[in-house]
Protein backbone atom coordinates (compact mmCIF):
# COMPACT_ATOMS: atom_id res chain seq x y z
CA UNK A 1 0.00 0.00 0.00
CA UNK A 2 1.31 3.42 -0.90
CA UNK A 3 2.45 5.75 1.85
CA UNK A 4 -0.03 8.52 0.98
CA UNK A 5 -2.91 6.02 1.17
CA UNK A 6 -1.84 4.89 4.65
CA UNK A 7 -1.55 8.47 5.86
CA UNK A 8 -4.89 9.38 4.27
CA UNK A 9 -6.67 6.46 5.91
CA UNK A 10 -5.10 7.38 9.26
CA UNK A 11 -6.28 10.99 8.96
CA UNK A 12 -9.71 9.81 7.87
CA UNK A 13 -9.96 7.49 10.88
CA UNK A 14 -8.89 10.24 13.27
CA UNK A 15 -11.39 12.68 11.75
CA UNK A 16 -14.16 10.07 11.94
CA UNK A 17 -13.56 9.25 15.60
CA UNK A 18 -13.27 12.88 16.64
CA UNK A 19 -16.27 14.25 14.75
CA UNK A 20 -18.64 11.29 14.80
CA UNK A 21 -17.95 9.84 18.24
CA UNK A 22 -15.96 12.15 20.49
CA UNK A 23 -17.77 15.46 19.91
CA UNK A 24 -21.28 14.01 20.27
CA UNK A 25 -20.27 12.22 23.48
CA UNK A 26 -18.80 15.43 24.90
CA UNK A 27 -21.95 17.38 23.98
CA UNK A 28 -24.15 14.71 25.59
CA UNK A 29 -25.88 13.72 22.34
CA UNK A 30 -27.01 10.20 21.57
CA UNK A 31 -24.95 8.32 19.02
CA UNK A 32 -27.04 7.61 15.95
CA UNK A 33 -26.30 4.42 14.01
CA UNK A 34 -27.31 6.15 10.78
CA UNK A 35 -24.84 8.99 11.33
CA UNK A 36 -22.09 6.56 12.26
CA UNK A 37 -22.63 4.48 9.11
CA UNK A 38 -22.90 7.51 6.81
CA UNK A 39 -19.75 9.00 8.32
CA UNK A 40 -17.58 6.06 7.24
CA UNK A 41 -17.57 6.70 3.46
CA UNK A 42 -17.48 10.45 4.02
CA UNK A 43 -14.34 10.33 6.15
CA UNK A 44 -12.80 7.65 3.93
CA UNK A 45 -13.06 10.01 0.95
CA UNK A 46 -11.90 13.04 2.93
CA UNK A 47 -8.92 11.17 4.37
CA UNK A 48 -7.81 9.81 1.00
CA UNK A 49 -8.19 13.24 -0.59
CA UNK A 50 -6.08 14.79 2.15
CA UNK A 51 -3.44 12.08 1.81
CA UNK A 52 -3.31 12.58 -1.95
CA UNK A 53 -3.06 16.36 -1.70
CA UNK A 54 -0.12 16.31 0.69
CA UNK A 55 1.76 13.40 -0.90
CA UNK A 56 4.06 15.60 -2.95
CA UNK A 57 4.90 18.15 -0.30
CA UNK A 58 8.43 17.87 1.03
CA UNK A 59 10.74 20.18 2.85
CA UNK A 60 12.86 21.85 0.19
CA UNK A 61 15.18 23.96 2.33
CA UNK A 62 18.31 22.16 3.58
CA UNK A 63 18.60 21.74 7.33
CA UNK A 64 20.96 24.04 9.22
CA UNK A 65 24.53 22.87 9.36
CA UNK A 66 24.27 20.85 6.16
CA UNK A 67 26.24 21.73 3.09
CA UNK A 68 24.95 21.18 -0.39
CA UNK A 69 26.63 18.40 -2.33
CA UNK A 70 28.88 19.42 -5.19
CA UNK A 71 28.20 17.80 -8.52
PDB file of N, CA, C and O in Angstrom:
ATOM      1  N   UNK A   1       0.859  -1.179   0.000  1.00  0.00           N
ATOM      2  CA  UNK A   1       0.000   0.000   0.000  1.00  0.00           C
ATOM      3  C   UNK A   1       0.902   1.238   0.000  1.00  0.00           C
ATOM      4  O   UNK A   1       1.917   1.293   0.694  1.00  0.00           O
ATOM      5  N   UNK A   2       0.507   2.207  -0.783  1.00  0.00           N
ATOM      6  CA  UNK A   2       1.313   3.417  -0.899  1.00  0.00           C
ATOM      7  C   UNK A   2       1.249   4.228   0.390  1.00  0.00           C
ATOM      8  O   UNK A   2       0.277   4.171   1.143  1.00  0.00           O
ATOM      9  N   UNK A   3       2.315   4.980   0.612  1.00  0.00           N
ATOM     10  CA  UNK A   3       2.451   5.747   1.846  1.00  0.00           C
ATOM     11  C   UNK A   3       1.350   6.794   1.996  1.00  0.00           C
ATOM     12  O   UNK A   3       0.830   6.995   3.094  1.00  0.00           O
ATOM     13  N   UNK A   4       0.991   7.468   0.888  1.00  0.00           N
ATOM     14  CA  UNK A   4      -0.033   8.515   0.981  1.00  0.00           C
ATOM     15  C   UNK A   4      -1.394   7.916   1.299  1.00  0.00           C
ATOM     16  O   UNK A   4      -2.222   8.571   1.932  1.00  0.00           O
ATOM     17  N   UNK A   5      -1.639   6.681   0.870  1.00  0.00           N
ATOM     18  CA  UNK A   5      -2.912   6.025   1.172  1.00  0.00           C
ATOM     19  C   UNK A   5      -2.982   5.702   2.659  1.00  0.00           C
ATOM     20  O   UNK A   5      -4.016   5.908   3.295  1.00  0.00           O
ATOM     21  N   UNK A   6      -1.881   5.195   3.212  1.00  0.00           N
ATOM     22  CA  UNK A   6      -1.842   4.890   4.647  1.00  0.00           C
ATOM     23  C   UNK A   6      -2.081   6.148   5.481  1.00  0.00           C
ATOM     24  O   UNK A   6      -2.870   6.142   6.425  1.00  0.00           O
ATOM     25  N   UNK A   7      -1.391   7.218   5.118  1.00  0.00           N
ATOM     26  CA  UNK A   7      -1.554   8.473   5.859  1.00  0.00           C
ATOM     27  C   UNK A   7      -2.970   9.028   5.708  1.00  0.00           C
ATOM     28  O   UNK A   7      -3.544   9.551   6.663  1.00  0.00           O
ATOM     29  N   UNK A   8      -3.526   8.910   4.506  1.00  0.00           N
ATOM     30  CA  UNK A   8      -4.886   9.383   4.266  1.00  0.00           C
ATOM     31  C   UNK A   8      -5.907   8.608   5.074  1.00  0.00           C
ATOM     32  O   UNK A   8      -6.823   9.194   5.650  1.00  0.00           O
ATOM     33  N   UNK A   9      -5.753   7.276   5.119  1.00  0.00           N
ATOM     34  CA  UNK A   9      -6.668   6.457   5.913  1.00  0.00           C
ATOM     35  C   UNK A   9      -6.534   6.761   7.401  1.00  0.00           C
ATOM     36  O   UNK A   9      -7.525   6.755   8.132  1.00  0.00           O
ATOM     37  N   UNK A  10      -5.307   7.026   7.849  1.00  0.00           N
ATOM     38  CA  UNK A  10      -5.101   7.381   9.259  1.00  0.00           C
ATOM     39  C   UNK A  10      -5.798   8.704   9.584  1.00  0.00           C
ATOM     40  O   UNK A  10      -6.484   8.812  10.601  1.00  0.00           O
ATOM     41  N   UNK A  11      -5.623   9.703   8.728  1.00  0.00           N
ATOM     42  CA  UNK A  11      -6.282  10.995   8.962  1.00  0.00           C
ATOM     43  C   UNK A  11      -7.801  10.871   8.879  1.00  0.00           C
ATOM     44  O   UNK A  11      -8.524  11.522   9.633  1.00  0.00           O
ATOM     45  N   UNK A  12      -8.273  10.045   7.974  1.00  0.00           N
ATOM     46  CA  UNK A  12      -9.706   9.812   7.871  1.00  0.00           C
ATOM     47  C   UNK A  12     -10.259   9.148   9.126  1.00  0.00           C
ATOM     48  O   UNK A  12     -11.333   9.511   9.605  1.00  0.00           O
ATOM     49  N   UNK A  13      -9.522   8.172   9.658  1.00  0.00           N
ATOM     50  CA  UNK A  13      -9.957   7.486  10.878  1.00  0.00           C
ATOM     51  C   UNK A  13      -9.962   8.437  12.070  1.00  0.00           C
ATOM     52  O   UNK A  13     -10.884   8.412  12.884  1.00  0.00           O
ATOM     53  N   UNK A  14      -8.944   9.264  12.171  1.00  0.00           N
ATOM     54  CA  UNK A  14      -8.888  10.236  13.269  1.00  0.00           C
ATOM     55  C   UNK A  14     -10.038  11.226  13.154  1.00  0.00           C
ATOM     56  O   UNK A  14     -10.702  11.524  14.147  1.00  0.00           O
ATOM     57  N   UNK A  15     -10.280  11.739  11.951  1.00  0.00           N
ATOM     58  CA  UNK A  15     -11.387  12.678  11.748  1.00  0.00           C
ATOM     59  C   UNK A  15     -12.732  12.051  12.066  1.00  0.00           C
ATOM     60  O   UNK A  15     -13.601  12.695  12.652  1.00  0.00           O
ATOM     61  N   UNK A  16     -12.904  10.786  11.675  1.00  0.00           N
ATOM     62  CA  UNK A  16     -14.156  10.069  11.943  1.00  0.00           C
ATOM     63  C   UNK A  16     -14.390   9.939  13.442  1.00  0.00           C
ATOM     64  O   UNK A  16     -15.469  10.267  13.935  1.00  0.00           O
ATOM     65  N   UNK A  17     -13.396   9.468  14.157  1.00  0.00           N
ATOM     66  CA  UNK A  17     -13.556   9.250  15.600  1.00  0.00           C
ATOM     67  C   UNK A  17     -13.830  10.563  16.322  1.00  0.00           C
ATOM     68  O   UNK A  17     -14.695  10.630  17.196  1.00  0.00           O
ATOM     69  N   UNK A  18     -13.100  11.592  15.958  1.00  0.00           N
ATOM     70  CA  UNK A  18     -13.266  12.881  16.643  1.00  0.00           C
ATOM     71  C   UNK A  18     -14.638  13.486  16.360  1.00  0.00           C
ATOM     72  O   UNK A  18     -15.334  13.898  17.288  1.00  0.00           O
ATOM     73  N   UNK A  19     -15.033  13.544  15.089  1.00  0.00           N
ATOM     74  CA  UNK A  19     -16.269  14.251  14.755  1.00  0.00           C
ATOM     75  C   UNK A  19     -17.534  13.417  14.930  1.00  0.00           C
ATOM     76  O   UNK A  19     -18.593  13.963  15.240  1.00  0.00           O
ATOM     77  N   UNK A  20     -17.439  12.122  14.740  1.00  0.00           N
ATOM     78  CA  UNK A  20     -18.640  11.285  14.797  1.00  0.00           C
ATOM     79  C   UNK A  20     -18.863  10.652  16.163  1.00  0.00           C
ATOM     80  O   UNK A  20     -19.992  10.299  16.504  1.00  0.00           O
ATOM     81  N   UNK A  21     -17.811  10.506  16.942  1.00  0.00           N
ATOM     82  CA  UNK A  21     -17.945   9.837  18.237  1.00  0.00           C
ATOM     83  C   UNK A  21     -17.619  10.778  19.388  1.00  0.00           C
ATOM     84  O   UNK A  21     -18.433  10.967  20.292  1.00  0.00           O
ATOM     85  N   UNK A  22     -16.423  11.369  19.355  1.00  0.00           N
ATOM     86  CA  UNK A  22     -15.956  12.152  20.493  1.00  0.00           C
ATOM     87  C   UNK A  22     -16.792  13.412  20.743  1.00  0.00           C
ATOM     88  O   UNK A  22     -17.245  13.632  21.866  1.00  0.00           O
ATOM     89  N   UNK A  23     -17.000  14.232  19.725  1.00  0.00           N
ATOM     90  CA  UNK A  23     -17.769  15.462  19.911  1.00  0.00           C
ATOM     91  C   UNK A  23     -19.206  15.214  20.367  1.00  0.00           C
ATOM     92  O   UNK A  23     -19.666  15.896  21.283  1.00  0.00           O
ATOM     93  N   UNK A  24     -19.935  14.268  19.770  1.00  0.00           N
ATOM     94  CA  UNK A  24     -21.284  14.013  20.272  1.00  0.00           C
ATOM     95  C   UNK A  24     -21.311  13.510  21.718  1.00  0.00           C
ATOM     96  O   UNK A  24     -22.219  13.850  22.477  1.00  0.00           O
ATOM     97  N   UNK A  25     -20.324  12.707  22.096  1.00  0.00           N
ATOM     98  CA  UNK A  25     -20.267  12.221  23.480  1.00  0.00           C
ATOM     99  C   UNK A  25     -19.993  13.378  24.437  1.00  0.00           C
ATOM    100  O   UNK A  25     -20.586  13.445  25.514  1.00  0.00           O
ATOM    101  N   UNK A  26     -19.109  14.277  24.055  1.00  0.00           N
ATOM    102  CA  UNK A  26     -18.798  15.433  24.901  1.00  0.00           C
ATOM    103  C   UNK A  26     -20.017  16.335  25.039  1.00  0.00           C
ATOM    104  O   UNK A  26     -20.277  16.859  26.122  1.00  0.00           O
ATOM    105  N   UNK A  27     -20.770  16.522  23.955  1.00  0.00           N
ATOM    106  CA  UNK A  27     -21.954  17.378  23.983  1.00  0.00           C
ATOM    107  C   UNK A  27     -23.153  16.705  24.638  1.00  0.00           C
ATOM    108  O   UNK A  27     -24.174  17.355  24.860  1.00  0.00           O
ATOM    109  N   UNK A  28     -23.050  15.424  24.949  1.00  0.00           N
ATOM    110  CA  UNK A  28     -24.145  14.709  25.593  1.00  0.00           C
ATOM    111  C   UNK A  28     -25.218  14.242  24.638  1.00  0.00           C
ATOM    112  O   UNK A  28     -26.326  13.925  25.070  1.00  0.00           O
ATOM    113  N   UNK A  29     -24.918  14.191  23.340  1.00  0.00           N
ATOM    114  CA  UNK A  29     -25.880  13.724  22.344  1.00  0.00           C
ATOM    115  C   UNK A  29     -25.870  12.200  22.285  1.00  0.00           C
ATOM    116  O   UNK A  29     -24.893  11.559  22.674  1.00  0.00           O
ATOM    117  N   UNK A  30     -26.956  11.635  21.799  1.00  0.00           N
ATOM    118  CA  UNK A  30     -27.008  10.199  21.571  1.00  0.00           C
ATOM    119  C   UNK A  30     -26.305   9.879  20.257  1.00  0.00           C
ATOM    120  O   UNK A  30     -26.392  10.633  19.288  1.00  0.00           O
ATOM    121  N   UNK A  31     -25.605   8.742  20.245  1.00  0.00           N
ATOM    122  CA  UNK A  31     -24.947   8.317  19.016  1.00  0.00           C
ATOM    123  C   UNK A  31     -25.975   7.647  18.114  1.00  0.00           C
ATOM    124  O   UNK A  31     -26.642   6.695  18.519  1.00  0.00           O
ATOM    125  N   UNK A  32     -26.094   8.139  16.917  1.00  0.00           N
ATOM    126  CA  UNK A  32     -27.039   7.605  15.947  1.00  0.00           C
ATOM    127  C   UNK A  32     -26.321   6.612  15.029  1.00  0.00           C
ATOM    128  O   UNK A  32     -25.268   6.920  14.472  1.00  0.00           O
ATOM    129  N   UNK A  33     -26.895   5.432  14.881  1.00  0.00           N
ATOM    130  CA  UNK A  33     -26.296   4.421  14.009  1.00  0.00           C
ATOM    131  C   UNK A  33     -26.249   4.918  12.570  1.00  0.00           C
ATOM    132  O   UNK A  33     -25.284   4.650  11.855  1.00  0.00           O
ATOM    133  N   UNK A  34     -27.269   5.629  12.146  1.00  0.00           N
ATOM    134  CA  UNK A  34     -27.313   6.153  10.778  1.00  0.00           C
ATOM    135  C   UNK A  34     -26.161   7.127  10.536  1.00  0.00           C
ATOM    136  O   UNK A  34     -25.487   7.050   9.509  1.00  0.00           O
ATOM    137  N   UNK A  35     -25.937   8.037  11.475  1.00  0.00           N
ATOM    138  CA  UNK A  35     -24.840   8.994  11.329  1.00  0.00           C
ATOM    139  C   UNK A  35     -23.496   8.273  11.331  1.00  0.00           C
ATOM    140  O   UNK A  35     -22.607   8.612  10.549  1.00  0.00           O
ATOM    141  N   UNK A  36     -23.346   7.293  12.198  1.00  0.00           N
ATOM    142  CA  UNK A  36     -22.085   6.561  12.262  1.00  0.00           C
ATOM    143  C   UNK A  36     -21.799   5.818  10.961  1.00  0.00           C
ATOM    144  O   UNK A  36     -20.658   5.793  10.502  1.00  0.00           O
ATOM    145  N   UNK A  37     -22.818   5.218  10.369  1.00  0.00           N
ATOM    146  CA  UNK A  37     -22.627   4.484   9.113  1.00  0.00           C
ATOM    147  C   UNK A  37     -22.376   5.438   7.951  1.00  0.00           C
ATOM    148  O   UNK A  37     -21.522   5.167   7.106  1.00  0.00           O
ATOM    149  N   UNK A  38     -23.101   6.544   7.896  1.00  0.00           N
ATOM    150  CA  UNK A  38     -22.901   7.510   6.808  1.00  0.00           C
ATOM    151  C   UNK A  38     -21.566   8.239   6.923  1.00  0.00           C
ATOM    152  O   UNK A  38     -21.034   8.720   5.923  1.00  0.00           O
ATOM    153  N   UNK A  39     -21.029   8.321   8.125  1.00  0.00           N
ATOM    154  CA  UNK A  39     -19.749   8.995   8.321  1.00  0.00           C
ATOM    155  C   UNK A  39     -18.567   8.211   7.788  1.00  0.00           C
ATOM    156  O   UNK A  39     -17.531   8.796   7.473  1.00  0.00           O
ATOM    157  N   UNK A  40     -18.705   6.886   7.682  1.00  0.00           N
ATOM    158  CA  UNK A  40     -17.577   6.059   7.241  1.00  0.00           C
ATOM    159  C   UNK A  40     -17.145   6.400   5.812  1.00  0.00           C
ATOM    160  O   UNK A  40     -15.971   6.710   5.604  1.00  0.00           O
ATOM    161  N   UNK A  41     -18.043   6.358   4.816  1.00  0.00           N
ATOM    162  CA  UNK A  41     -17.571   6.701   3.464  1.00  0.00           C
ATOM    163  C   UNK A  41     -17.169   8.169   3.330  1.00  0.00           C
ATOM    164  O   UNK A  41     -16.261   8.501   2.569  1.00  0.00           O
ATOM    165  N   UNK A  42     -17.836   9.033   4.061  1.00  0.00           N
ATOM    166  CA  UNK A  42     -17.478  10.454   4.017  1.00  0.00           C
ATOM    167  C   UNK A  42     -16.039  10.656   4.467  1.00  0.00           C
ATOM    168  O   UNK A  42     -15.257  11.290   3.758  1.00  0.00           O
ATOM    169  N   UNK A  43     -15.678  10.133   5.625  1.00  0.00           N
ATOM    170  CA  UNK A  43     -14.338  10.325   6.152  1.00  0.00           C
ATOM    171  C   UNK A  43     -13.299   9.507   5.408  1.00  0.00           C
ATOM    172  O   UNK A  43     -12.122   9.867   5.403  1.00  0.00           O
ATOM    173  N   UNK A  44     -13.711   8.410   4.776  1.00  0.00           N
ATOM    174  CA  UNK A  44     -12.805   7.651   3.929  1.00  0.00           C
ATOM    175  C   UNK A  44     -12.383   8.499   2.734  1.00  0.00           C
ATOM    176  O   UNK A  44     -11.200   8.562   2.399  1.00  0.00           O
ATOM    177  N   UNK A  45     -13.342   9.142   2.101  1.00  0.00           N
ATOM    178  CA  UNK A  45     -13.057  10.008   0.950  1.00  0.00           C
ATOM    179  C   UNK A  45     -12.241  11.225   1.362  1.00  0.00           C
ATOM    180  O   UNK A  45     -11.275  11.586   0.689  1.00  0.00           O
ATOM    181  N   UNK A  46     -12.625  11.852   2.458  1.00  0.00           N
ATOM    182  CA  UNK A  46     -11.904  13.042   2.931  1.00  0.00           C
ATOM    183  C   UNK A  46     -10.460  12.689   3.283  1.00  0.00           C
ATOM    184  O   UNK A  46      -9.536  13.420   2.925  1.00  0.00           O
ATOM    185  N   UNK A  47     -10.266  11.579   3.979  1.00  0.00           N
ATOM    186  CA  UNK A  47      -8.917  11.171   4.366  1.00  0.00           C
ATOM    187  C   UNK A  47      -8.041  10.861   3.164  1.00  0.00           C
ATOM    188  O   UNK A  47      -6.885  11.281   3.110  1.00  0.00           O
ATOM    189  N   UNK A  48      -8.589  10.125   2.193  1.00  0.00           N
ATOM    190  CA  UNK A  48      -7.806   9.813   0.999  1.00  0.00           C
ATOM    191  C   UNK A  48      -7.498  11.064   0.182  1.00  0.00           C
ATOM    192  O   UNK A  48      -6.409  11.187  -0.379  1.00  0.00           O
ATOM    193  N   UNK A  49      -8.441  11.982   0.114  1.00  0.00           N
ATOM    194  CA  UNK A  49      -8.191  13.241  -0.592  1.00  0.00           C
ATOM    195  C   UNK A  49      -7.088  14.033   0.098  1.00  0.00           C
ATOM    196  O   UNK A  49      -6.215  14.592  -0.566  1.00  0.00           O
ATOM    197  N   UNK A  50      -7.122  14.082   1.402  1.00  0.00           N
ATOM    198  CA  UNK A  50      -6.076  14.790   2.148  1.00  0.00           C
ATOM    199  C   UNK A  50      -4.724  14.119   1.947  1.00  0.00           C
ATOM    200  O   UNK A  50      -3.724  14.798   1.717  1.00  0.00           O
ATOM    201  N   UNK A  51      -4.687  12.803   2.029  1.00  0.00           N
ATOM    202  CA  UNK A  51      -3.439  12.083   1.807  1.00  0.00           C
ATOM    203  C   UNK A  51      -2.880  12.316   0.415  1.00  0.00           C
ATOM    204  O   UNK A  51      -1.670  12.467   0.248  1.00  0.00           O
ATOM    205  N   UNK A  52      -3.746  12.345  -0.580  1.00  0.00           N
ATOM    206  CA  UNK A  52      -3.306  12.580  -1.950  1.00  0.00           C
ATOM    207  C   UNK A  52      -2.782  14.003  -2.141  1.00  0.00           C
ATOM    208  O   UNK A  52      -1.785  14.221  -2.829  1.00  0.00           O
ATOM    209  N   UNK A  53      -3.464  14.963  -1.525  1.00  0.00           N
ATOM    210  CA  UNK A  53      -3.061  16.362  -1.702  1.00  0.00           C
ATOM    211  C   UNK A  53      -1.718  16.667  -1.071  1.00  0.00           C
ATOM    212  O   UNK A  53      -0.986  17.520  -1.573  1.00  0.00           O
ATOM    213  N   UNK A  54      -1.376  15.998   0.008  1.00  0.00           N
ATOM    214  CA  UNK A  54      -0.119  16.308   0.691  1.00  0.00           C
ATOM    215  C   UNK A  54       0.988  15.319   0.344  1.00  0.00           C
ATOM    216  O   UNK A  54       2.066  15.382   0.935  1.00  0.00           O
ATOM    217  N   UNK A  55       0.753  14.411  -0.593  1.00  0.00           N
ATOM    218  CA  UNK A  55       1.757  13.397  -0.898  1.00  0.00           C
ATOM    219  C   UNK A  55       3.017  13.972  -1.536  1.00  0.00           C
ATOM    220  O   UNK A  55       4.102  13.421  -1.350  1.00  0.00           O
ATOM    221  N   UNK A  56       2.900  15.038  -2.263  1.00  0.00           N
ATOM    222  CA  UNK A  56       4.059  15.596  -2.952  1.00  0.00           C
ATOM    223  C   UNK A  56       4.770  16.694  -2.188  1.00  0.00           C
ATOM    224  O   UNK A  56       5.784  17.210  -2.659  1.00  0.00           O
ATOM    225  N   UNK A  57       4.273  17.060  -1.037  1.00  0.00           N
ATOM    226  CA  UNK A  57       4.903  18.147  -0.300  1.00  0.00           C
ATOM    227  C   UNK A  57       6.080  17.614   0.495  1.00  0.00           C
ATOM    228  O   UNK A  57       5.951  16.665   1.269  1.00  0.00           O
ATOM    229  N   UNK A  58       7.214  18.231   0.295  1.00  0.00           N
ATOM    230  CA  UNK A  58       8.428  17.871   1.031  1.00  0.00           C
ATOM    231  C   UNK A  58       9.134  19.156   1.426  1.00  0.00           C
ATOM    232  O   UNK A  58       8.934  20.215   0.831  1.00  0.00           O
ATOM    233  N   UNK A  59       9.952  19.027   2.434  1.00  0.00           N
ATOM    234  CA  UNK A  59      10.740  20.180   2.851  1.00  0.00           C
ATOM    235  C   UNK A  59      11.832  20.392   1.813  1.00  0.00           C
ATOM    236  O   UNK A  59      12.606  19.480   1.526  1.00  0.00           O
ATOM    237  N   UNK A  60      11.895  21.596   1.249  1.00  0.00           N
ATOM    238  CA  UNK A  60      12.859  21.849   0.186  1.00  0.00           C
ATOM    239  C   UNK A  60      14.113  22.553   0.695  1.00  0.00           C
ATOM    240  O   UNK A  60      15.167  22.457   0.068  1.00  0.00           O
ATOM    241  N   UNK A  61      14.018  23.249   1.806  1.00  0.00           N
ATOM    242  CA  UNK A  61      15.178  23.958   2.329  1.00  0.00           C
ATOM    243  C   UNK A  61      16.086  22.974   3.071  1.00  0.00           C
ATOM    244  O   UNK A  61      15.596  22.142   3.835  1.00  0.00           O
ATOM    245  N   UNK A  62      17.399  23.058   2.856  1.00  0.00           N
ATOM    246  CA  UNK A  62      18.306  22.162   3.581  1.00  0.00           C
ATOM    247  C   UNK A  62      18.329  22.511   5.062  1.00  0.00           C
ATOM    248  O   UNK A  62      18.156  23.669   5.440  1.00  0.00           O
ATOM    249  N   UNK A  63      18.542  21.513   5.883  1.00  0.00           N
ATOM    250  CA  UNK A  63      18.596  21.736   7.329  1.00  0.00           C
ATOM    251  C   UNK A  63      19.846  22.543   7.671  1.00  0.00           C
ATOM    252  O   UNK A  63      20.827  22.532   6.926  1.00  0.00           O
ATOM    253  N   UNK A  64      19.801  23.241   8.802  1.00  0.00           N
ATOM    254  CA  UNK A  64      20.957  24.042   9.225  1.00  0.00           C
ATOM    255  C   UNK A  64      22.147  23.135   9.486  1.00  0.00           C
ATOM    256  O   UNK A  64      22.005  22.030  10.010  1.00  0.00           O
ATOM    257  N   UNK A  65      23.303  23.616   9.118  1.00  0.00           N
ATOM    258  CA  UNK A  65      24.525  22.866   9.361  1.00  0.00           C
ATOM    259  C   UNK A  65      24.872  21.906   8.231  1.00  0.00           C
ATOM    260  O   UNK A  65      25.963  21.336   8.228  1.00  0.00           O
ATOM    261  N   UNK A  66      23.991  21.717   7.293  1.00  0.00           N
ATOM    262  CA  UNK A  66      24.269  20.847   6.156  1.00  0.00           C
ATOM    263  C   UNK A  66      24.816  21.667   5.006  1.00  0.00           C
ATOM    264  O   UNK A  66      24.414  22.810   4.783  1.00  0.00           O
ATOM    265  N   UNK A  67      25.726  21.070   4.294  1.00  0.00           N
ATOM    266  CA  UNK A  67      26.240  21.727   3.088  1.00  0.00           C
ATOM    267  C   UNK A  67      25.668  21.008   1.886  1.00  0.00           C
ATOM    268  O   UNK A  67      25.443  19.798   1.910  1.00  0.00           O
ATOM    269  N   UNK A  68      25.441  21.768   0.843  1.00  0.00           N
ATOM    270  CA  UNK A  68      24.952  21.175  -0.393  1.00  0.00           C
ATOM    271  C   UNK A  68      26.060  20.352  -1.033  1.00  0.00           C
ATOM    272  O   UNK A  68      27.237  20.708  -0.966  1.00  0.00           O
ATOM    273  N   UNK A  69      25.665  19.245  -1.657  1.00  0.00           N
ATOM    274  CA  UNK A  69      26.632  18.396  -2.335  1.00  0.00           C
ATOM    275  C   UNK A  69      27.077  19.061  -3.634  1.00  0.00           C
ATOM    276  O   UNK A  69      26.283  19.689  -4.334  1.00  0.00           O
ATOM    277  N   UNK A  70      28.352  18.909  -3.934  1.00  0.00           N
ATOM    278  CA  UNK A  70      28.878  19.420  -5.191  1.00  0.00           C
ATOM    279  C   UNK A  70      28.727  18.346  -6.238  1.00  0.00           C
ATOM    280  O   UNK A  70      28.940  17.163  -5.971  1.00  0.00           O
ATOM    281  N   UNK A  71      28.361  18.763  -7.427  1.00  0.00           N
ATOM    282  CA  UNK A  71      28.198  17.795  -8.522  1.00  0.00           C
ATOM    283  C   UNK A  71      29.367  17.859  -9.443  1.00  0.00           C
ATOM    284  O   UNK A  71      29.418  17.122 -10.428  1.00  0.00           O
TER     285      UNK A  71
END
